[in-house]
């Protein structure tokens, strides 16, 4: 390499140093994350490219949203770069005595680049970036819904606690009833016919008249026996209405996001492979793609395991041995999706053959049966191995073939 350009990224700016092939610093300065500064940086990089006959090595530490604009600039201009994980960077730049400043970090990053063989960062298509953003948005809505349900529960215990007993709290019907009748006194002022018609008219999903009437009768019976801690004029009744409406809107938004991701993915190999697995629906498939990104950037399934964080961490020192466990340093969001995916597959075992469920049963029934979580993570490991092979070879899932290979 002729020149190394190293950047220590912070909010809105970066400290940049340029080292030559003799490991001497030729430039030290600061660039702002603005269009004029990036244009000036592009001129400098073009000058180095013409001078050396090759593009300079570019390295910087990943700093989340702060390094995003810098990375986009390199991608747009077609530069190959090395984005270094902060933990990896700390290990590579570790020394007995080291000052911690933006300038010193940039210098250490450049110096270490001459010693460490770093792999250029894989540049994914825009599709995978959009899928990741949509998936993270989906997760944010999910967390907000959980938070609102907690608030709604607290107030319903004061106004009309029986609603959570006679109706499924996650159903659209429950949220509709909370908006219409947050207090038993409001139910008692209506006839069963009015209640039935209101439920039928206001429930977004199809609700038959007979079911609406049955639910209305159950609601009337519960209202007669209820003894609320607050009156129907209490402001908290209006508050619980608001929570129920917001939850309904957020759930509808989540469904819209899934449809949007499916529309983006329906022609993609990975989507069609994932959806072919028994127990994987549209929502799980697109969320997996969003968190996995382009699976082809991994050389083998072991690298994929490390990315997820289920590779085994082993510790032994002298006569001290610790029990093997997964390192959990990978993508915790993806790990959660995969774990619950396996639980769904186990629950839906009666609907079709699944070699992952067969493997789970085998681990549980062997002479020294594995605990549920251990067996589930082992199934995640097997799934990643199979999915990696199928996606990279453009093959959909087949139970008989998978069982034979297992």
N, C-alpha and C positions, 0 to 999 in steps of 0.2 A: 504494500500500500504506500502511496506517495504522500497523501495528507489524510488526517483524521479531523473531522469537525465534531466537537462534543458540545452538548448544550445541557445546562442545568435549568430545568423549566420551573417557573413559579407563576403566580397569577398575573396574566397579562403581559408577561415579558420572559425573556430567557437570557442567561449569561452564556456567552459562546466563546470557545477557544478553538484555535486551529493549530495543530501540530504537524510538522513535516516528517519525512521518513527517518530523520536523525533524532526524532523524539524531542525536538526543540519547539517551543511555543513561538509561533509567528504572529499570532493575533489574539487579543483578549478584549472583549467588549460586550455590550448589551444590546439586544434587539427587542423591540416591542412587537406584540402580536397584532400588528396592523398591516394593512395592504401596502403602504409605502415601505415599511421595514422588510416585509417579505419580498418585495420586488428588489430591494437592495441586496438581500441575502441571496436571491436567485442569481443576480449579476456576479456576486462573489463566488458562488459555487460554479457558475459557468466559466469564470476566469480560471479557477483551479482545474477544471476539467480540460480546458484547452491547453493549459500549461503542462499538465501531467500526461495527457493523452488518455486519461481515465477519470471517472467520477471519484470524488473523495469519499472516504468511509464516513458515514454519518451515524452518530450514536447519541441517544438521550434516554433519560429515565422516564418510565411511564408515570404520569401524575394525574390520572383520571381526566376530568374535564379541562384541566389547565393545559394539558399537552395535546388536546384534540385538534385545535386550530393549526398547530405546528405540524401535526401528522397529516392533516388534510392538505396542507401546502405541499409537503413532500410527495404525497400521492398524486396530486393534481399535476405537478411539474415532472412526474415520472422518475423521482429519485428512489434508489434503494436505500433503506435505512435500517438501523438496529434499535428497536425499542426494548429497553432492558427493564425487567421486573425489579421493583425497589429492593426486595429481599435479596435477589440475585446480585444486584449492584452493590449492596452493602457487604456481601461476602467477598466479592471480587476486589473491592477497593479497601478491604480491611487492612489496617497496619497497626503497629505498636503505638504510634503517636500520630494523631491526625486532628487538624482543625476542621470545624464544621461551619463553612460559609458557602454561599452560592458559587463564588469564584473557585474555591478549593475543590468543591465537588465537581465542577466542570473539568478542572485540570486532572483530577484523579480518574475521572471517567475516560478522558482521552488517553492517559498513560496506561490504564488497565486494558484498553482496546488493543495495544500492541502485544500484550501478554496473553490475553484470553481470546480463544477462537469463538467468536459469536456468530450465530446463525442470523441471516437477514430476516427481518420480520415479514411474515406471510401477509400479503395484501388481499383481503377478502373482497368479493363483489359487493356492490351497494345493496343487493338483495338481503345479504346476511346482516348488514348493519341495520336495515329497516326492521328485519325480523327481531333482532335483539332489542331495539327500541320499543317495538310493539309489545314484546314479551315483558319487558321491565315495566311498561305502562300498565299492562294487565296485572302484574304483581302489586303495583302501587294501589290500584283500585281494589284488589283483593284485601290488602291490609286495611284500607280505609273502611271497607264493608265490615270487616271483623271488629274494628274499633267502634263503628256505629251500632253494631249489634250488641256490643257490651253496654253502651249507653242506653239503648232501647230497653234491654233487659232490666237494668236498674230502675228505670221509671215505671215499667209495666208491673214490677213487683209492688208498686205503690198504687197504681191506678186500676189494673185489671189482670192480676197474675194468672188467672185461669186460662187466658188466651194461649199461653205457652204450653199448657197441658193438653188442651183439646185439639190444637192445630200444630202441624209441623212448622217449626220456626223458620226454616229455610225456604218455605214454599211461597209462591207469589200470592196465594190466597191469604196466608197469614199476614203478609205485609199490607194487603188490601183491606183486611178486616181492622187492622190496627189504625189505618188512616180513617176508616169510616166510624169505628166504634172503639176509641181508646179507653172508654169508661163504661162500666155496666149500666149506669143510669141512662146513657144514650141509647142503649139497646132496648131497655124496658119501655121507652116511649114509642117504640115502633112495633107494628104487627109483624107476624112471620112472613106475610106476603110482601111487605115493603122491604124487609131484610133480604128475602130471597131475590127480589128484583134488583136491589142495589148490588148485591154480590155478583149477580149475573152480568149487570151492565158495567161494573167497574173493574172486574177482573180481566187483565189483559189477555191471559190465555183462555182457551175455550173451556167453559164450565157449563155442564148440562143443568137444566132446570131442576131435575130431581136431586142432583148432588148439591146444588145451591140451597134447595129447601132443607135438605138433611143437615147441612152445615148451619143454616139459620136456626133450626130447632135446637141444635147443640149449643149454639151461642146464647139463645134465650134461656135455656136451662142453667148455663154457667152464670149468666148475669143475675138470675134470681138468687143464687146461693152466695154470690160474691159480696165481700165486705171490704171495699177499698179504703186505703189509708188517706186518700185525698178526694176532694170533691170534683165534679166534672167541670167546674169553673176554674179550677187550678191551671196555671199557665203551663204546667208540665204535661197536661193532656195535649196541648197544642205542640209542645216540644216533641213528644213521642210521635205525633202525626208527621212532623217534619223529618224525623229520623227515618221513619218507614218509607216516606216518599223518596228521600235521598238514596236509601239502600236500593229501592226498586230501580231508580234511574241508573245507579252505578252498575247494577247487575245487567241491565239492558245494554249499557256501554261495553261491559265485558263481552257479552255475546256478539256485539258488533265488531269488537277487536278480533275475536276468533274468526268471524266470517271474512274480515279483511285479510288476515294472515293466511287463511285457507285459499282465498282467491289468488294471493301472491304465490302460493306454494303448489297449487294443484298439478302443475306441469313439471315439478321438480322431482328428481329421482329419490332424494332422501324422504320426501313426504310420502310418496307412494310405497316406499319400502317400509317406513314406520307404521303407516296406516294398515299394512297387511298383517302386522302382528296382532293376534287375538288379545283383546283387552286394552288396546291403544286406540283412543278416539281422536277426533279432529283436534280438540283443544290440547290434548297431551302431545300429539305429533308436532303441532306448530310451535308449542312452547319448548319442546326438546330442540327443534331446529334453531329457535331463537337463542338458546343458551349454548348449544353446541357450536354454532357457526358452521363454517365449511369443514367438515370432518376430514376432508382430503389433505388438510395441512398437517395431519399427524402421520408419522411414518408407520406406526403400528398401534395396536389396541392398548399396549402398555402405556404409551404416551397419553392416550385418551383416558386411561384409568387415572394417571397422575393429574390430568387436567380436572377431572371430576373430584379427585381427592380420596379415592378408595384404594390406592396402592398401599401395600402393607408397610408399616413402620416397625422395625425390629431394633431392640436394644439389648446388648449384652456387654458386660464389663467384668472381667474376672469370673467369679462365681455368681455374679448377679445377672439374672435373666428377667426381663419384663415380658408380660404377655403380648403377643403380636396384636396390633390394632391398626386401623386405617389412619392415615396421617391428617385427613380433613383440612389440608392446605389448599385444596382446589376450589372449584366453583360450588359453593354451598347451595345456591339456588337450584342448580342442575341436579345436585345430589338429592335434594328434597323431592324434586319432580320424579326422579328415577325410583326413589324408595317407594313413593306412593303409587307409582305406576305398577310396581311389583305387587303391592297390596291389592290393587284393582284386579290384576291378572289372577291372583289367588281366589278372590271373591267370585270372579266370573268363570271359574274353571269348568262349570257344568255346560257352558255354551260352546265348547270346542277344545280340541287338543292344543296344548301349549307346552313345549319342551322345557320352558323355564319353570312352569308349575311342577312338572315331573321332577325336575332337578331339586326344587324346594322340598318336595315330599321325600325324595331320596335322602336329603341331608337331615331331615327331621326324624326319619324312621331308622337310620343306621344305628348300630349298637350303642354308640355314644352320640345321641342326637344333638344337633346344633341348636342353640337358642334361636328364637324367631328372627331377631335383628341380624344375627350373624348369617343365617341362611338367606335372608332377604338381600343383604349386601353381596353375598356370593352369587345370587341370581342377577343382580345389577352388573356384576363383573362379566358374567356369561352373556348377558344381553348386549353389553358394549362390544364384546368380542364378535358376536354374531352380526350385530348391526353394522359394525365397521366393515366386515367382509362383504355383506350384502350390498351396502351403499357403494363401496368402491368397485364392486363387480356388476352393479346394476341388476341385482336379482331380488325379487320379492320373497317374502317369507313363505316357507312351506313346511308344515309340521312333520311330515314323513321324512323329508330330507334332513331337517334339523335334528330329529330324534336319532336317525342313523349316524349322523356325524358326531353327536354327543356320546 
